Amino acid sequence: MPEREPDHGNQPRRPDVVELRVHGVSGGEPTVILDRPGVRQVAGDNRGGFHRPDRSEGTDPDGVTLEAYRWGDLPAGTVARTLSMVFLLPFMFSNVAVWMLPTGRRRAAGVTMLCRLLALNLTVLYVVSIAGVALDLFAWRCLGAARCREPFDTMAGLDGRHLGQRLCVLALLPIAAIVLLLLVGKRRSHPDGNAVWTVEPLVQRLRAIHVAAALAVLDLMLLVARHTGGATLGTTLLLTLSVVVLLVCVGLLAAPGLADRAAMARTADWTARTTGVLAVGLSVATLVLVARDDHGWPSSTGMPGYGGIAAGALFGQMTLLVVLSGLVLWHRGRAGGRSALRRGLGAAVVAAFAVGLAGGLSAGLVYQIGQLLGGYSGDGGPPLPYRWTLLSFFLHVVAGVLVCGALTLLSRRRRRAAATAITRLDFPVVPPEAAGRLRLTMTTIARARFTEWLGLIATTYAVLALIGLITSLLGRSGREPEELARQVFGLPPRAVEMGLTGSTYLLAGLLLTLLAGGVFAYRTAWFRRHVGILWDLGTFWPRAAHPFAPPSYADRAVPELADRISQLAERHAGVLLCGHSHGSALLALAVLRLPPRVRRRVALLTYGSPLDRLYARLFPAYLNEQVLREVGERVEWRWLNLWRETDPVGGWVFAAHRPGDPAPDPADPAGQVDRRLRDPAHLLPAPGERSAPPLRGHHPGETDPEFRAAVRELTERLRDAN
């Protein structure tokens, strides 16, 4: 058990100030965060806890009591859980997209609806792809129409069963996959109900809707195959009811406000639960009907209707993505804002990542397993929609690489010109021996400024969604990729085959990278610094679109921080909150939860903060200037933000304060928040030093002189206020 602080009871409040440090997504051990060789835990547990230096370390030279909050293990957990989350990556992307809403209620409602329908489509595609392996490949082809390689041509004696029984037994595989999602999705990150976002009732509704849709699609695949061989009253009735269940699921998500509005909560809950129960009943009835039907099945090389259902799912997601991209692009044009990301375009881009990854992994799964087992040797390949999807994935990757490369080259001159202007202001006189150091500084600033071009990259990538729509349309036409490439472009079939093969290699490499990330991201510091960032940022947001996305760690971290700040404010003269990088976002949300009596004894110091540079652009409806100003007002503008030009992540919150910029309005306290730090401090070594000061970039720098000066200033302001 961690060592606890003594209860001071009614003793007079101690006059010292606590400096509470919160790290960013790169994590860090408490000894590193506190810069002390020995620490002890005073609150929390082994996944998220508060630490202080050992008593032998004494008080900080600035007269403050040091404490650190380490939350880096909250998004991770065990290796097995992390590996399971690897396969939830498309769901995570689709869930993050719904938080990238544009400003404006009507536009935000449309984006929310489209993101949730896309998330539902991902669940459907997940089931369709697994059913493609279990039903189309194993039950229909390997054990019937086409003999696969040993031992998959027998499958534990199923080859002696009639087709209906084979389908019924192997349908348990996609059902088990649905149950697995249900079990993983029920994990909650903050069980005491003190979550920062109250979304658990919504998650329960979404969970019932997604399970119902998944089961209904599985029933459709079985019933369409049976119906093709001859319609019966039972198959027609079950088929009709399955379509109704799917339409109800879509309607629950498409109806404005039905899933979110408090006034409609009871109706939405009842409808979602009833639909889920009906879907389970229909699945049981479908399995019984299929298992007992030993005659009248059609004879074909592939499962009838499966290719059409897979094509419909893939075409549906691309259509939704194009509509979403068009909506946010149209909104951006009407709004005329300076940043595409601030107008909600990030939702389309992240949704495109989710769609591309889900489609690629689904197609790769069906394609690779079929090729491995030889199940497609007799009819020319896997279902046609998957071949077009693999080709689309390859084209997207190639186009994305070319776009990023082109924008990197096209923006280089402007970025270097800006870096030159900045270094001239910071270092007007440069000795000859510092020329190399100056070039390094300019290069670092130019690279850091590439972040400013994310809006243009997002716009370009959103337009690339048309590639997926076109390939989906071609897939529904029934034409082979090789045939079309030969007739339209004059390309040999070998070129298309190379694209398909290249796509499978890309997917295999991506999957291996994700699996390696799941194993090493939370055990190896270097790997975590580069791979864990994606996961930490993605699992920050709660589940508001996809119920099977990883749970949000903010639902524990933010309330835990707010409670600890309140406790410290009661025992000490004040609490100085120091947040680096993503830690500044956690602290900003914690400040918004503090009661007035606590806020009077709180100050805020942020550094390397992405609050405006990234978060206000990516999530304009939730972390905008109005919200940031509210944070400043809550702490009575006892807030300083330190930023560097060499930092590609952090930046200013309200004003850059570069040399030569207009003086801030003295009547606006927000103009006094930002402090620009020259980086490096000097180009040449100081007298008595052998090397020049390092380039700090996004480095935390709690021991830097500028940081300690900011700590002293805010500490005095806290003591003066109390």
C-alpha positions in Angstrom: 0.0 0.0 0.0 1.3 3.5 -0.8 2.3 5.7 2.1 -0.5 8.2 2.9 -0.2 11.8 4.1 -1.1 12.4 7.7 -4.5 13.9 8.3 -4.0 17.4 9.6 -7.5 17.6 10.9 -8.1 21.0 12.4 -4.5 22.0 12.5 -3.6 25.3 10.9 -2.9 25.2 7.2 0.8 24.9 6.3 2.2 27.9 4.5 3.8 26.0 1.7 2.7 25.6 -1.9 2.5 22.2 -3.6 3.9 22.0 -7.1 1.9 19.2 -8.7 3.4 18.0 -12.0 1.5 16.0 -14.6 3.5 14.4 -17.5 2.5 14.2 -21.1 1.8 11.2 -23.4 5.4 10.1 -23.5 5.1 9.1 -19.9 7.9 9.0 -17.4 8.9 7.5 -14.1 8.2 9.6 -10.9 11.9 9.9 -10.3 12.3 11.5 -13.8 9.3 13.8 -13.4 10.4 15.0 -10.0 14.1 14.9 -10.8 14.8 13.1 -7.5 16.6 9.7 -7.0 14.1 8.6 -4.4 10.3 8.9 -4.4 7.4 7.5 -2.4 3.8 7.1 -3.4 1.3 9.0 -1.3 -2.0 8.3 -3.1 -3.4 6.2 -5.9 -2.4 2.8 -7.1 0.1 1.1 -9.3 -1.6 2.3 -12.5 -2.1 5.9 -11.6 -0.7 7.5 -8.5 0.7 10.5 -6.8 4.4 10.5 -5.8 6.6 12.8 -3.7 10.3 12.8 -3.1 11.6 10.9 -0.1 11.6 12.9 3.1 15.4 12.9 3.0 15.3 14.9 -0.1 13.9 17.9 1.7 11.9 20.8 0.2 12.5 22.2 -3.2 14.8 25.2 -3.3 11.9 27.4 -4.5 10.1 26.7 -1.2 7.5 24.4 -2.7 6.5 20.8 -2.0 7.0 18.6 -5.1 4.4 16.1 -6.1 3.9 14.2 -9.4 0.8 12.5 -10.9 1.8 9.5 -13.0 -1.1 8.3 -15.3 0.9 6.7 -18.1 -0.3 3.1 -17.3 -4.0 4.0 -17.3 -4.5 3.6 -21.0 -2.4 0.4 -21.1 -2.9 -2.3 -18.5 -1.8 -5.9 -19.2 -0.1 -6.9 -22.4 -3.1 -9.2 -23.2 -5.5 -6.3 -22.9 -3.2 -4.1 -25.0 -3.0 -6.7 -27.7 -6.8 -7.0 -27.8 -6.9 -3.2 -28.2 -4.7 -3.4 -31.3 -7.7 -4.9 -33.1 -9.9 -2.2 -31.9 -7.9 0.5 -33.6 -10.4 1.3 -36.3 -13.1 1.5 -33.7 -11.0 3.9 -31.7 -10.4 6.1 -34.7 -14.2 6.2 -35.5 -14.9 7.2 -31.9 -12.3 10.0 -31.9 -13.8 11.4 -35.1 -17.1 12.1 -33.4 -15.4 14.5 -30.9 -14.0 16.6 -33.8 -17.2 18.3 -34.3 -17.3 21.7 -36.1 -18.8 24.7 -34.3 -22.5 25.2 -35.0 -25.3 23.0 -33.6 -26.8 22.0 -37.0 -23.5 21.1 -38.6 -22.3 19.3 -35.5 -25.5 17.2 -35.4 -25.0 16.1 -39.0 -21.3 15.2 -38.4 -22.3 13.2 -35.2 -25.0 11.3 -37.1 -22.6 10.4 -39.9 -19.8 9.4 -37.5 -22.1 7.1 -35.6 -23.4 5.5 -38.8 -19.8 4.9 -39.9 -19.1 3.3 -36.5 -22.0 1.0 -36.9 -20.8 0.1 -40.4 -17.4 -0.8 -39.0 -19.1 -3.3 -36.6 -21.0 -4.8 -39.5 -17.9 -5.1 -41.7 -16.1 -6.7 -38.8 -18.8 -9.4 -38.6 -19.0 -9.8 -42.4 -15.3 -10.4 -42.8 -15.2 -13.0 -40.1 -18.3 -14.6 -41.6 -16.5 -14.6 -44.9 -13.8 -16.9 -43.4 -16.2 -19.0 -41.3 -19.2 -19.4 -43.7 -18.1 -18.6 -47.2 -14.5 -20.0 -47.0 -14.7 -22.9 -44.5 -18.4 -24.0 -44.5 -19.2 -23.5 -48.1 -15.9 -23.8 -50.0 -13.4 -25.9 -48.0 -16.0 -28.4 -46.9 -18.0 -28.4 -50.1 -17.5 -26.7 -53.4 -13.7 -26.5 -53.3 -11.4 -28.8 -51.3 -8.9 -26.8 -49.3 -5.5 -27.9 -48.2 -5.3 -30.5 -45.4 -6.3 -30.6 -42.6 -8.9 -27.8 -43.4 -10.7 -30.0 -45.9 -12.2 -32.0 -43.0 -12.5 -29.5 -40.1 -13.1 -32.0 -37.2 -15.6 -34.1 -39.1 -17.8 -31.3 -40.4 -17.2 -32.5 -44.0 -19.6 -35.3 -43.3 -22.4 -33.0 -42.3 -24.9 -31.5 -44.6 -24.5 -27.8 -45.6 -27.0 -26.4 -43.2 -25.3 -28.0 -40.1 -21.9 -26.8 -41.3 -23.2 -23.3 -41.6 -24.9 -23.4 -38.3 -21.8 -24.7 -36.4 -19.3 -22.3 -38.1 -21.7 -19.4 -37.6 -20.7 -19.7 -33.9 -17.3 -18.2 -34.9 -18.7 -14.7 -35.9 -21.1 -15.0 -32.9 -18.1 -15.6 -30.6 -16.4 -12.5 -32.2 -19.5 -10.4 -31.3 -19.5 -11.7 -27.8 -15.8 -10.9 -27.5 -16.5 -7.3 -28.6 -19.3 -7.2 -26.1 -17.0 -8.4 -23.2 -14.2 -6.0 -24.2 -16.7 -3.1 -24.6 -18.2 -3.6 -21.2 -14.9 -2.6 -19.5 -15.4 0.7 -17.8 -12.5 3.0 -16.8 -14.2 4.7 -13.8 -16.7 2.5 -12.1 -17.7 4.9 -9.3 -19.8 7.2 -11.6 -17.7 10.3 -11.1 -16.7 10.4 -14.8 -15.8 13.7 -16.5 -18.2 12.9 -19.3 -21.5 11.2 -18.5 -21.7 8.9 -21.5 -22.3 5.5 -20.0 -26.1 5.4 -20.7 -25.3 6.4 -24.3 -22.7 3.6 -24.4 -25.2 1.0 -23.3 -27.7 2.1 -26.0 -25.0 2.0 -28.6 -23.8 -1.4 -27.4 -27.3 -2.8 -27.9 -27.7 -1.2 -31.3 -24.3 -2.6 -32.5 -24.9 -6.1 -31.2 -28.4 -6.1 -32.8 -27.0 -4.9 -36.2 -24.2 -7.4 -36.1 -26.5 -10.4 -35.4 -29.0 -9.2 -38.0 -26.3 -9.0 -40.7 -25.1 -12.5 -39.8 -28.7 -13.8 -40.1 -29.0 -12.1 -43.5 -26.0 -13.9 -44.8 -27.4 -17.3 -43.8 -31.0 -16.5 -44.9 -30.1 -15.1 -48.3 -28.0 -18.2 -49.1 -30.9 -20.4 -48.1 -33.5 -18.2 -49.8 -31.5 -18.4 -53.1 -32.2 -22.2 -53.2 -35.9 -21.8 -52.7 -38.1 -19.4 -50.7 -40.1 -20.7 -47.8 -42.4 -19.0 -45.4 -39.9 -19.3 -42.5 -37.0 -17.9 -44.4 -39.0 -15.1 -45.9 -40.4 -14.1 -42.5 -37.0 -14.2 -40.8 -35.4 -12.4 -43.7 -37.9 -9.6 -43.4 -37.6 -9.3 -39.7 -33.8 -9.1 -40.0 -34.0 -6.3 -42.5 -36.4 -4.5 -40.1 -33.9 -4.9 -37.2 -31.2 -3.4 -39.4 -33.4 -0.5 -40.4 -34.3 0.2 -36.7 -30.7 0.2 -35.8 -29.9 2.7 -38.5 -32.9 4.8 -37.6 -31.9 5.0 -33.9 -28.6 6.5 -34.9 -29.9 8.7 -37.8 -32.8 10.3 -35.9 -31.6 13.7 -34.7 -31.0 13.7 -30.9 -32.7 10.3 -30.3 -29.5 8.7 -28.9 -28.4 11.7 -26.9 -31.3 13.8 -25.8 -32.2 13.3 -22.2 -35.9 13.7 -22.9 -35.7 10.8 -25.3 -33.5 8.6 -23.1 -36.3 6.3 -21.9 -37.7 5.7 -25.4 -34.2 5.2 -26.8 -33.3 2.8 -24.1 -36.4 0.7 -24.5 -36.2 0.6 -28.3 -32.5 -0.3 -28.2 -33.0 -3.1 -25.7 -36.1 -4.4 -27.4 -34.2 -4.4 -30.8 -31.3 -6.3 -29.2 -33.6 -8.9 -27.7 -35.4 -9.3 -31.0 -32.1 -9.7 -32.8 -31.0 -12.5 -30.4 -34.3 -14.3 -30.9 -34.0 -14.0 -34.6 -30.5 -15.4 -34.6 -31.6 -18.4 -32.5 -34.5 -19.1 -34.9 -32.2 -18.6 -37.9 -29.7 -21.1 -36.7 -32.3 -23.7 -35.9 -33.9 -23.3 -39.3 -30.6 -23.5 -41.1 -29.4 -26.5 -39.1 -32.6 -28.5 -39.7 -32.7 -27.7 -43.5 -30.8 -30.4 -45.3 -32.2 -29.9 -48.8 -32.8 -27.2 -51.3 -29.4 -25.4 -50.9 -28.1 -23.9 -54.1 -24.9 -25.3 -55.8 -22.3 -22.6 -56.4 -18.6 -22.1 -55.9 -19.2 -19.4 -53.3 -21.9 -18.7 -50.7 -24.8 -17.0 -52.5 -25.4 -13.4 -51.6 -22.2 -13.1 -49.5 -20.4 -11.0 -52.1 -23.4 -8.6 -52.4 -23.6 -8.1 -48.7 -19.9 -7.5 -48.4 -20.0 -5.1 -51.3 -23.0 -3.3 -49.7 -21.1 -2.9 -46.4 -18.0 -1.6 -48.2 -19.9 0.7 -50.5 -22.0 2.0 -47.5 -18.9 3.1 -45.5 -17.3 4.8 -48.5 -20.6 6.7 -49.2 -20.9 7.8 -45.6 -17.3 8.9 -45.7 -17.7 11.0 -48.9 -20.9 12.6 -47.5 -19.0 13.4 -44.2 -16.1 14.9 -46.1 -18.4 16.9 -48.3 -20.3 18.2 -45.3 -17.2 19.5 -43.4 -15.6 20.9 -46.6 -18.8 22.8 -47.4 -19.0 24.1 -43.9 -15.4 25.1 -44.1 -16.0 27.1 -47.3 -19.0 28.9 -45.8 -17.3 29.6 -42.5 -14.1 31.0 -44.2 -12.0 30.1 -41.2 -8.2 30.3 -41.2 -7.8 26.6 -40.2 -9.5 23.7 -41.9 -9.1 21.6 -38.7 -10.9 24.2 -36.7 -13.9 23.7 -39.0 -14.3 20.0 -38.2 -12.3 18.6 -41.1 -10.4 16.4 -38.6 -13.5 14.3 -38.3 -13.4 13.4 -41.9 -9.7 12.7 -41.9 -9.8 10.5 -38.8 -12.9 8.7 -40.1 -11.0 8.0 -43.3 -8.2 6.4 -41.3 -10.8 4.2 -39.5 -12.5 3.2 -42.8 -9.3 2.6 -44.6 -7.8 0.5 -41.8 -11.0 -1.5 -41.2 -11.6 -2.1 -44.9 -8.0 -3.1 -45.5 -7.8 -5.4 -42.5 -11.1 -7.1 -43.4 -10.1 -7.6 -47.0 -6.6 -8.7 -46.0 -8.1 -11.3 -43.5 -10.4 -12.9 -46.1 -7.8 -12.7 -48.9 -4.8 -14.0 -47.0 -6.6 -16.9 -45.3 -8.3 -17.9 -48.5 -4.9 -17.9 -50.3 -3.3 -19.8 -47.5 -5.8 -22.6 -47.5 -6.3 -22.7 -51.2 -10.0 -22.1 -50.9 -10.1 -19.7 -53.9 -8.0 -21.8 -56.2 -10.9 -22.9 -58.3 -12.8 -19.6 -59.0 -10.1 -17.0 -59.6 -9.8 -15.4 -56.2 -11.7 -14.1 -53.1 -15.0 -12.3 -53.4 -14.7 -9.4 -55.8 -15.5 -6.5 -53.3 -12.5 -7.5 -51.2 -10.2 -7.4 -54.2 -11.3 -3.9 -55.1 -10.9 -2.9 -51.4 -7.3 -4.2 -51.3 -6.6 -2.2 -54.5 -8.2 0.9 -52.9 -6.1 0.5 -49.8 -3.0 0.3 -51.9 -4.0 3.4 -53.9 -4.8 5.3 -50.7 -1.4 4.5 -49.2 0.4 5.5 -52.4 -1.6 8.7 -52.8 -1.1 9.6 -49.1 2.6 9.2 -49.3 2.8 11.2 -52.5 0.6 14.0 -51.0 2.7 14.2 -47.8 5.9 14.2 -49.8 4.7 16.9 -52.2 3.4 19.1 -49.4 6.7 18.6 -47.5 8.6 19.9 -50.6 6.2 22.7 -51.4 6.1 24.0 -47.9 9.8 23.8 -47.4 10.6 27.3 -48.7 7.9 29.0 -46.7 8.8 27.1 -43.5 12.5 27.9 -43.9 11.7 31.6 -44.6 9.7 31.7 -41.4 12.5 30.0 -39.5 15.0 32.5 -40.9 12.9 35.4 -39.8 12.5 34.0 -36.3 16.2 33.3 -35.8 17.1 36.8 -37.1 14.9 38.2 -34.3 16.3 35.9 -31.7 19.9 36.1 -32.7 20.6 39.4 -34.5 24.3 39.0 -34.2 25.8 35.6 -35.1 29.5 35.0 -34.7 31.1 33.0 -37.5 31.8 30.0 -35.2 28.0 29.8 -34.5 26.9 29.5 -38.1 26.5 25.7 -37.9 24.5 26.0 -34.7 22.3 28.6 -36.3 21.6 26.3 -39.3 20.6 23.5 -36.9 18.2 25.9 -35.1 16.6 27.1 -38.3 16.2 23.5 -39.5 14.5 22.5 -36.3 12.1 25.4 -36.3 11.3 24.7 -40.0 10.4 21.1 -39.2 8.4 22.2 -36.2 6.3 24.5 -38.3 5.2 21.6 -40.5 2.3 21.3 -37.9 0.9 24.5 -39.4 0.3 22.7 -42.7 -1.9 19.9 -41.2 -5.0 21.7 -42.3 -4.0 21.5 -46.0 -3.0 17.9 -45.6 -6.3 17.2 -44.0 -8.2 18.9 -46.9 -6.3 16.9 -49.5 -6.7 13.6 -47.7 -10.5 14.2 -47.3 -10.8 14.6 -51.0 -9.0 11.3 -51.5 -12.1 9.6 -50.1 -13.4 9.7 -53.6 -10.8 7.0 -54.5 -12.6 4.6 -52.1 -16.0 5.5 -53.4 -15.0 5.0 -57.1 -13.4 1.6 -56.3 -16.5 0.6 -54.3 -18.7 1.5 -57.3 -16.4 -0.5 -59.6 -16.6 -3.4 -57.2 -20.4 -3.4 -57.4 -20.3 -3.4 -61.1 -19.1 -7.0 -61.1 -16.0 -6.2 -63.3 -12.6 -7.6 -62.4 -9.8 -5.1 -61.6 -7.5 -6.7 -64.1 -10.1 -6.4 -66.9 -10.8 -2.8 -66.2 -7.1 -1.9 -65.9 -6.5 -3.5 -69.3 -9.4 -1.9 -71.1 -9.2 1.7 -69.6 -5.5 2.2 -68.9 -3.9 -0.5 -71.1 -2.2 -2.0 -68.0 -1.3 -5.7 -68.0 -3.1 -7.9 -65.4 0.3 -8.3 -63.7 0.2 -4.6 -62.6 -3.1 -5.1 -60.7 -1.8 -8.3 -59.2 1.3 -6.4 -58.0 -1.0 -3.8 -56.4 -3.0 -6.5 -54.6 0.1 -8.3 -53.4 1.6 -5.0 -52.3 -1.5 -4.2 -50.3 -1.4 -7.5 -48.5 2.3 -6.9 -47.6 1.5 -3.4 -46.4 -1.3 -4.8 -44.2 0.9 -7.6 -42.9 3.6 -5.1 -42.0 1.0 -2.8 -40.4 -0.5 -5.7 -38.3 2.9 -6.8 -37.2 3.8 -3.3 -36.2 0.6 -2.9 -34.2 1.2 -6.3 -32.5 4.7 -5.3 -31.6 3.4 -2.0 -30.3 0.9 -3.8 -28.1 3.8 -5.8 -26.5 6.5 -3.2 -26.3 4.8 0.2 -26.1 4.3 0.0 -22.3 7.5 -1.9 -21.5 10.1 -0.1 -23.6 10.6 3.7 -23.1 11.7 4.4 -26.7 8.8 2.4 -28.2 6.3 4.0 -25.9 7.5 7.5 -26.7 6.8 6.9 -30.4 3.9 4.4 -30.5 2.1 4.9 -27.2 1.4 8.5 -28.1 -1.3 7.4 -30.6 -3.0 5.2 -28.1 -2.9 7.7 -25.3 -4.5 10.4 -27.4 -7.1 8.0 -28.9 -8.2 6.6 -25.5 -8.5 10.1 -24.0 -12.0 10.6 -25.4 -14.9 8.6 -24.1 -17.0 6.3 -26.2 -19.7 8.5 -27.9 -19.7 6.8 -31.3 -18.4 3.2 -31.1 -19.3 1.2 -27.9 -16.5 -1.2 -28.5 -13.7 1.4 -28.7 -11.2 1.3 -25.8 -12.6 3.0 -22.6 -11.5 6.5 -21.7 -8.8 6.8 -19.1 -9.8 10.5 -18.6 -12.9 9.3 -16.8 -10.5 8.3 -14.0 -7.6 10.6 -14.4 -9.5 13.9 -14.5 -11.7 13.2 -11.4 -8.7 11.8 -9.6 -6.7 14.9 -10.3 -9.6 17.2 -9.2 -10.1 15.3 -6.0 -6.4 15.4 -5.2 -6.2 19.1 -5.9 -9.1 19.7 -3.6 -7.4 17.7 -0.8 -4.1 19.6 -1.3 -5.8 22.9 -1.3 -7.3 22.2 2.1 -4.0 21.3 3.6 -1.6 23.8 1.9 -1.5 27.5 1.1 -1.9 26.8 -2.6 -1.5 24.3 -5.4 0.5 25.1 -8.5 -0.6 22.8 -11.3 2.2 22.1 -13.8 1.2 20.2 -17.0 3.4 19.2 -19.8 2.0 18.4 -23.2 -1.1 16.3 -22.9 -0.9 16.8 -19.1 -2.0 20.4 -19.7 -5.3 19.1 -21.2 -5.9 16.9 -18.2 -5.3 19.8 -15.8 -7.5 22.2 -17.8 -10.4 19.7 -17.5 -9.6 19.2 -13.8 -9.7 23.0 -13.2 -13.2 23.1 -14.8 -14.4 20.6 -12.2 -13.0 22.4 -9.1 -15.4 24.1 -6.7 -14.9 27.9 -6.1 -13.3 27.5 -2.7 -10.6 25.4 -4.2 -10.0 27.5 -7.3 -9.0 30.5 -5.2 -5.9 28.5 -4.1 -4.9 27.2 -7.5 -2.5 28.4 -10.2 -1.7 26.8 -13.6 1.6 26.5 -15.4 1.5 24.8 -18.8 4.5 24.1 -21.1 4.8 22.3 -24.4 1.0 22.6 -24.4 -1.0 21.6 -27.5 -4.2 23.2 -26.1 -4.5 25.7 -28.9 -2.1 24.5 -31.6 -3.6 21.0 -31.9 -6.6 20.4 -29.6 -8.5 23.6 -30.3 -8.1 22.9 -34.0 -8.9 19.2 -33.9 -11.7 19.5 -31.3 -13.1 22.9 -31.9 -16.5 22.2 -30.3 -15.0 21.2 -27.0 -11.6 22.8 -26.5 -12.0 26.2 -28.1 -10.9 29.7 -27.1 -14.1 30.2 -25.1 -13.3 27.1 -23.0 -9.7 28.1 -22.6 -10.7 31.6 -21.4 -13.0 29.9 -18.9 -10.1 27.9 -17.6 -8.2 31.2 -17.1 -11.1 32.8 -15.3 -11.5 29.8 -13.0 -8.0 30.3 -11.7 -8.3 34.1 -11.7 -5.7 34.3 -14.5 -3.0 32.8 -12.4 -1.8 31.0 -15.5 1.4 31.0 -17.5 2.1 29.1 -20.6 5.7 28.5 -21.8 6.3 27.6 -25.4 9.2 27.3 -27.9 9.5 27.8 -31.6 11.3 24.5 -31.9 8.4 22.5 -30.4 6.4 20.7 -33.1 3.6 19.9 -30.6 3.2 22.8 -28.1 2.6 26.4 -28.8 1.0 29.6 -27.5 -2.6 29.5 -26.1 -3.7 33.1 -26.7 -0.8 35.2 -28.2 2.6 34.3 -29.6 4.5 37.4 -28.2 7.2 37.1 -30.8 9.7 40.0 -31.0 8.1 42.8 -32.9 4.5 41.7 -32.3 2.0 44.3 -31.1 1.9 44.7 -27.3 -1.0 42.8 -25.7 -4.1 44.6 -24.6 -3.5 45.4 -20.9 -7.3 45.1 -20.3 -7.3 41.5 -21.5 -5.7 39.2 -18.9 -5.4 36.4 -21.6 -2.7 38.4 -23.3 -0.4 37.9 -20.2 -0.6 34.1 -20.2 1.9 33.1 -22.9 5.7 33.3 -22.4 7.8 32.6 -25.4 11.2 30.9 -24.6 14.1 31.4 -27.0 15.5 28.0 -28.0 18.4 27.5 -27.7 19.1 30.1 -25.1 22.5 30.9 -26.7 24.2 29.7 -29.8 27.6 29.4 -28.2 28.7 27.8 -24.9 28.5 30.1 -21.8 31.8 31.1 -20.2 33.2 28.1 -18.4 31.0 25.6 -20.4 32.3 23.2 -23.0 29.1 22.9 -25.0 26.3 25.2 -26.1 22.8 24.9 -24.5 20.8 22.1 -26.1 17.8 22.6 -28.3 14.9 21.8 -26.0 12.0 21.4 -28.5 9.2 19.5 -26.8 11.3 18.5 -23.8 9.6 19.2 -20.5 12.4 21.2 -18.9 11.1 21.4 -15.2 14.7 22.3 -14.1 15.2 25.0 -16.8 15.8 28.5 -15.3 12.8 29.9 -17.2 10.5 27.2 -15.8 11.8 27.8 -12.2 11.2 31.5 -12.7 7.6 30.9 -13.7 7.2 28.6 -10.7 8.4 31.4 -8.3 6.2 34.0 -10.0 3.0 31.9 -9.7 3.9 30.8 -6.2 4.2 34.4 -5.0 0.9 35.2 -6.7 -0.7 32.3 -4.9 0.7 33.4 -1.5 -0.4 36.9 -2.1 -3.9 35.8 -3.0 -4.2 33.8 0.3 
